[in-house]
Amino acid sequence: MTREQIKDELKGIIGDYVPEKELLESLSEEHELIGDLKINSAHIVDIVLDIEDKYDIMIEDEAIGKMGTVGESIDIIFQKLDSK
């Protein structure tokens, strides 16, 4: 699985929680989930649960705190997939 594939799948997951859908059209790895995409911080847990279900992985609380940007989220997904 490539970074671009995970980014596309992540875009689908976070799309439900982004209030301004047009922000998804130019999604980059530098976009901050809460700041740039305006995702409610309470929805981060929902996003993590959706990611865990999609990839059959477990993301610990410490790793959740490091998922500030789209790119950081992709990095964590890759790390978890590699350790499976």
C-alpha atoms as an extended CHARMM CRD file, in Angstrom:
* protein
*
        84  EXT
         1         1  MET       CA              0.0000000000        0.0000000000        0.0000000000  PROA      1               0.0000000000
         2         2  THR       CA              1.3690000000        3.4140000000       -0.9660000000  PROA      2               0.0000000000
         3         3  ARG       CA              1.2150000000        6.7370000000        0.8810000000  PROA      3               0.0000000000
         4         4  GLU       CA             -1.1020000000        8.0510000000       -1.8240000000  PROA      4               0.0000000000
         5         5  GLN       CA             -3.4920000000        5.1040000000       -1.3620000000  PROA      5               0.0000000000
         6         6  ILE       CA             -3.5900000000        5.6360000000        2.3980000000  PROA      6               0.0000000000
         7         7  LYS       CA             -4.0460000000        9.3820000000        1.8830000000  PROA      7               0.0000000000
         8         8  ASP       CA             -7.0380000000        8.7250000000       -0.4110000000  PROA      8               0.0000000000
         9         9  GLU       CA             -8.5610000000        6.2850000000        2.0860000000  PROA      9               0.0000000000
        10        10  LEU       CA             -7.8950000000        8.6900000000        4.9710000000  PROA      10              0.0000000000
        11        11  LYS       CA             -9.5650000000       11.4540000000        2.9740000000  PROA      11              0.0000000000
        12        12  GLY       CA            -12.6730000000        9.2600000000        2.8000000000  PROA      12              0.0000000000
        13        13  ILE       CA            -12.5770000000        8.6160000000        6.5350000000  PROA      13              0.0000000000
        14        14  ILE       CA            -12.0890000000       12.2170000000        7.6120000000  PROA      14              0.0000000000
        15        15  GLY       CA            -14.5110000000       13.5230000000        5.0010000000  PROA      15              0.0000000000
        16        16  ASP       CA            -17.4580000000       12.7660000000        7.2780000000  PROA      16              0.0000000000
        17        17  TYR       CA            -16.0010000000       15.0700000000        9.9370000000  PROA      17              0.0000000000
        18        18  VAL       CA            -14.8390000000       18.0190000000        7.8180000000  PROA      18              0.0000000000
        19        19  PRO       CA            -17.5050000000       20.7330000000        7.9520000000  PROA      19              0.0000000000
        20        20  GLU       CA            -16.2740000000       22.4910000000        4.8040000000  PROA      20              0.0000000000
        21        21  LYS       CA            -16.0640000000       19.7310000000        2.1490000000  PROA      21              0.0000000000
        22        22  GLU       CA            -14.2400000000       21.9690000000       -0.3470000000  PROA      22              0.0000000000
        23        23  LEU       CA            -11.1890000000       21.7550000000        1.9430000000  PROA      23              0.0000000000
        24        24  LEU       CA            -10.8490000000       18.0930000000        0.9380000000  PROA      24              0.0000000000
        25        25  GLU       CA            -10.3200000000       18.9980000000       -2.7320000000  PROA      25              0.0000000000
        26        26  SER       CA             -6.8190000000       20.3190000000       -2.0620000000  PROA      26              0.0000000000
        27        27  LEU       CA             -5.9280000000       17.9870000000        0.8060000000  PROA      27              0.0000000000
        28        28  SER       CA             -2.2000000000       17.7840000000        1.4650000000  PROA      28              0.0000000000
        29        29  GLU       CA             -0.0730000000       16.0280000000        4.0620000000  PROA      29              0.0000000000
        30        30  GLU       CA              0.6450000000       19.3860000000        5.6780000000  PROA      30              0.0000000000
        31        31  HSD       CA             -3.0060000000       20.0780000000        6.5190000000  PROA      31              0.0000000000
        32        32  GLU       CA             -3.6890000000       20.0640000000       10.2560000000  PROA      32              0.0000000000
        33        33  LEU       CA             -6.7460000000       18.0000000000       11.1790000000  PROA      33              0.0000000000
        34        34  ILE       CA             -8.0970000000       20.4160000000       13.7680000000  PROA      34              0.0000000000
        35        35  GLY       CA             -6.6700000000       23.7420000000       12.5750000000  PROA      35              0.0000000000
        36        36  ASP       CA             -6.8180000000       23.6330000000        8.7810000000  PROA      36              0.0000000000
        37        37  LEU       CA             -9.6200000000       21.1240000000        8.2330000000  PROA      37              0.0000000000
        38        38  LYS       CA            -11.6820000000       22.4820000000       11.1350000000  PROA      38              0.0000000000
        39        39  ILE       CA            -12.3910000000       19.0150000000       12.5180000000  PROA      39              0.0000000000
        40        40  ASN       CA            -13.9130000000       19.1690000000       15.9820000000  PROA      40              0.0000000000
        41        41  SER       CA            -11.3960000000       17.7860000000       18.4810000000  PROA      41              0.0000000000
        42        42  ALA       CA            -14.0650000000       15.4450000000       19.8350000000  PROA      42              0.0000000000
        43        43  HSD       CA            -14.2610000000       13.8110000000       16.4080000000  PROA      43              0.0000000000
        44        44  ILE       CA            -10.5800000000       12.8290000000       16.4560000000  PROA      44              0.0000000000
        45        45  VAL       CA            -11.5270000000        9.7970000000       18.5540000000  PROA      45              0.0000000000
        46        46  ASP       CA            -14.1750000000        8.8570000000       15.9850000000  PROA      46              0.0000000000
        47        47  ILE       CA            -11.6220000000        9.1960000000       13.1870000000  PROA      47              0.0000000000
        48        48  VAL       CA             -9.1360000000        7.0060000000       15.0770000000  PROA      48              0.0000000000
        49        49  LEU       CA            -11.8180000000        4.3540000000       15.6370000000  PROA      49              0.0000000000
        50        50  ASP       CA            -12.6700000000        4.4390000000       11.9170000000  PROA      50              0.0000000000
        51        51  ILE       CA             -8.9750000000        4.0720000000       11.0310000000  PROA      51              0.0000000000
        52        52  GLU       CA             -8.5890000000        1.1650000000       13.4630000000  PROA      52              0.0000000000
        53        53  ASP       CA            -11.5760000000       -0.6000000000       11.9140000000  PROA      53              0.0000000000
        54        54  LYS       CA            -10.4660000000        0.0510000000        8.3300000000  PROA      54              0.0000000000
        55        55  TYR       CA             -6.9130000000       -1.2060000000        8.7840000000  PROA      55              0.0000000000
        56        56  ASP       CA             -7.4560000000       -3.6500000000       11.6740000000  PROA      56              0.0000000000
        57        57  ILE       CA             -4.8600000000       -1.8680000000       13.8050000000  PROA      57              0.0000000000
        58        58  MET       CA             -4.7360000000       -0.4300000000       17.3330000000  PROA      58              0.0000000000
        59        59  ILE       CA             -3.6300000000        3.1710000000       17.8110000000  PROA      59              0.0000000000
        60        60  GLU       CA             -2.5050000000        3.9570000000       21.3460000000  PROA      60              0.0000000000
        61        61  ASP       CA             -3.3080000000        7.2520000000       23.0760000000  PROA      61              0.0000000000
        62        62  GLU       CA              0.3000000000        8.3910000000       22.7290000000  PROA      62              0.0000000000
        63        63  ALA       CA              0.1350000000        7.9340000000       18.9340000000  PROA      63              0.0000000000
        64        64  ILE       CA             -3.2090000000        9.7500000000       18.7300000000  PROA      64              0.0000000000
        65        65  GLY       CA             -1.5050000000       12.8060000000       20.1940000000  PROA      65              0.0000000000
        66        66  LYS       CA              0.9790000000       12.7230000000       17.3120000000  PROA      66              0.0000000000
        67        67  MET       CA             -1.7080000000       12.7350000000       14.6170000000  PROA      67              0.0000000000
        68        68  GLY       CA             -1.7800000000       16.4980000000       14.1580000000  PROA      68              0.0000000000
        69        69  THR       CA             -1.5250000000       16.5800000000       10.3720000000  PROA      69              0.0000000000
        70        70  VAL       CA             -2.6620000000       14.3630000000        7.5280000000  PROA      70              0.0000000000
        71        71  GLY       CA              0.9690000000       13.3330000000        6.9330000000  PROA      71              0.0000000000
        72        72  GLU       CA              1.5590000000       12.4490000000       10.5800000000  PROA      72              0.0000000000
        73        73  SER       CA             -1.6140000000       10.3650000000       10.5170000000  PROA      73              0.0000000000
        74        74  ILE       CA             -0.3860000000        8.5190000000        7.4300000000  PROA      74              0.0000000000
        75        75  ASP       CA              2.9740000000        7.8960000000        9.1540000000  PROA      75              0.0000000000
        76        76  ILE       CA              1.2430000000        6.3260000000       12.1490000000  PROA      76              0.0000000000
        77        77  ILE       CA             -0.9630000000        4.1510000000        9.9410000000  PROA      77              0.0000000000
        78        78  PHE       CA              2.1590000000        2.9570000000        8.0760000000  PROA      78              0.0000000000
        79        79  GLN       CA              3.9670000000        2.1920000000       11.3620000000  PROA      79              0.0000000000
        80        80  LYS       CA              1.0230000000        0.1940000000       12.6540000000  PROA      80              0.0000000000
        81        81  LEU       CA              0.6060000000       -1.7090000000        9.3850000000  PROA      81              0.0000000000
        82        82  ASP       CA              4.3290000000       -2.5350000000        9.3180000000  PROA      82              0.0000000000
        83        83  SER       CA              4.2080000000       -3.9280000000       12.8480000000  PROA      83              0.0000000000
        84        84  LYS       CA              1.2670000000       -6.2450000000       12.1100000000  PROA      84              0.0000000000
